[in-house]
Amino acid sequence: MFTCIERLKLPISLAIYGHGRASNRLLDWLAGITAPYFTLLHLPDYDPVGLSEFARFRARLGKRARLHVPADLPARFERFSNRSLLDKANSRAVLANLRRSSVPEIRHVLELIERHNAGLEQEALLLDLTQD
């Protein structure tokens, strides 16, 4: 995803490769940015691990951290979701914790996860919904 980010045509100035879980050092650096226009758009896997990582960003950055939720995310879940992303016991435990979240973006993605009993890898944002 990182190497193809331009294909999404998002209004961003910089992309940071998080390699799964961001370090506390990176979170500290981002939290220290005081520019009034600074926002972070997070593009995780849409699964318990990815949502929990977004929750970490949101806890440190407040509303300056936004989750990328494209309008066609429900269709992408319908077409490309992956049940194995929920198989691990750790994922189920993280999912249980996320259910207590009041963050609207997290709640929205949780609904999709629950409806499909699956997660969605971020690479699915690059796939063409119209092709077989």
C-alpha positions as CSV (number, residue, x, y, z in Angstrom):
1,M,0.0,0.0,0.0
2,F,2.8,2.4,0.9
3,T,4.4,2.2,-2.5
4,C,1.1,2.7,-4.3
5,I,-0.5,5.4,-2.1
6,E,-0.7,7.9,-5.0
7,R,-3.2,5.6,-6.7
8,L,-5.8,6.4,-4.0
9,K,-5.6,10.2,-4.8
10,L,-5.9,11.2,-1.2
11,P,-5.4,14.8,0.0
12,I,-2.1,14.0,1.8
13,S,1.3,15.6,1.8
14,L,3.3,12.8,3.4
15,A,3.0,9.0,3.8
16,I,4.7,7.2,6.7
17,Y,5.2,3.5,6.6
18,G,4.2,2.2,10.0
19,H,5.2,-1.5,9.5
20,G,2.4,-2.8,11.6
21,R,2.6,-1.1,15.0
22,A,3.9,2.4,15.2
23,S,6.6,3.0,17.8
24,N,6.0,5.1,20.9
25,R,8.7,7.4,19.6
26,L,6.7,8.0,16.4
27,L,3.6,8.7,18.4
28,D,5.5,11.1,20.6
29,W,6.8,12.9,17.5
30,L,3.4,13.2,16.0
31,A,1.8,14.3,19.2
32,G,4.4,17.1,19.5
33,I,3.4,18.6,16.1
34,T,1.6,21.8,17.0
35,A,0.8,23.1,13.5
36,P,-2.9,23.9,13.4
37,Y,-3.5,22.3,10.0
38,F,-1.8,19.0,11.0
39,T,-4.0,15.9,10.7
40,L,-3.1,12.2,10.4
41,L,-5.1,10.0,8.0
42,H,-4.6,6.4,9.1
43,L,-5.0,3.6,6.5
44,P,-4.9,0.4,8.5
45,D,-6.1,-3.1,7.8
46,Y,-9.7,-3.0,8.7
47,D,-9.5,-5.7,11.3
48,P,-9.1,-5.7,15.1
49,V,-5.3,-5.1,15.0
50,G,-5.6,-2.3,12.5
51,L,-8.4,-0.6,14.4
52,S,-6.6,-1.0,17.7
53,E,-3.6,0.8,16.1
54,F,-5.9,3.6,15.0
55,A,-7.3,3.8,18.6
56,R,-3.7,4.3,19.8
57,F,-3.3,7.2,17.4
58,R,-6.7,8.7,18.3
59,A,-5.8,8.4,22.0
60,R,-2.6,10.4,21.5
61,L,-3.7,12.9,18.8
62,G,-7.4,13.3,19.5
63,K,-9.5,14.3,16.5
64,R,-6.3,15.2,14.6
65,A,-6.2,11.4,13.9
66,R,-8.7,10.3,11.3
67,L,-9.5,6.8,10.0
68,H,-9.6,6.5,6.3
69,V,-13.1,5.2,5.6
70,P,-13.8,5.4,1.9
71,A,-17.5,5.6,0.8
72,D,-17.2,2.2,-0.9
73,L,-15.8,0.4,2.1
74,P,-19.0,-1.7,2.6
75,A,-18.8,-2.9,-1.0
76,R,-15.1,-3.8,-0.5
77,F,-16.0,-5.8,2.6
78,E,-18.6,-7.6,0.7
79,R,-16.3,-8.5,-2.1
80,F,-12.8,-8.8,-0.5
81,S,-13.1,-9.4,3.2
82,N,-11.1,-12.2,4.8
83,R,-12.4,-14.3,7.7
84,S,-9.0,-15.6,8.6
85,L,-8.1,-12.1,9.9
86,L,-10.4,-12.9,12.9
87,D,-9.1,-16.4,13.6
88,K,-6.4,-15.6,16.1
89,A,-7.4,-15.6,19.8
90,N,-5.5,-12.2,20.1
91,S,-7.7,-10.7,17.4
92,R,-10.9,-11.8,19.1
93,A,-9.7,-10.3,22.4
94,V,-8.8,-7.1,20.7
95,L,-12.2,-7.1,19.0
96,A,-13.9,-7.4,22.4
97,N,-12.0,-4.4,23.6
98,L,-12.8,-2.3,20.5
99,R,-16.6,-3.0,21.0
100,R,-16.3,-0.6,24.0
101,S,-15.1,2.3,21.8
102,S,-17.2,5.3,21.3
103,V,-15.2,6.6,18.3
104,P,-17.6,6.8,15.3
105,E,-15.1,5.6,12.7
106,I,-14.2,2.6,14.8
107,R,-17.9,1.8,15.4
108,H,-18.6,2.0,11.6
109,V,-15.8,-0.5,10.7
110,L,-16.8,-2.8,13.6
111,E,-20.3,-3.0,12.1
112,L,-18.8,-4.2,8.8
113,I,-16.5,-6.7,10.6
114,E,-19.5,-8.0,12.5
115,R,-21.7,-8.2,9.5
116,H,-19.2,-10.1,7.4
117,N,-17.5,-11.9,10.3
118,A,-14.3,-10.9,8.6
119,G,-11.7,-8.2,8.3
120,L,-10.4,-6.4,5.2
121,E,-6.7,-5.9,4.3
122,Q,-5.8,-2.3,3.3
123,E,-4.6,-3.6,-0.1
124,A,-8.2,-4.2,-1.0
125,L,-8.5,-0.4,-1.4
126,L,-6.4,-0.8,-4.5
127,L,-8.5,-3.5,-6.1
128,D,-11.0,-2.8,-8.8
129,L,-14.5,-3.5,-7.6
130,T,-15.9,-4.1,-11.1
131,Q,-13.5,-6.8,-12.2
132,D,-14.0,-10.5,-11.5
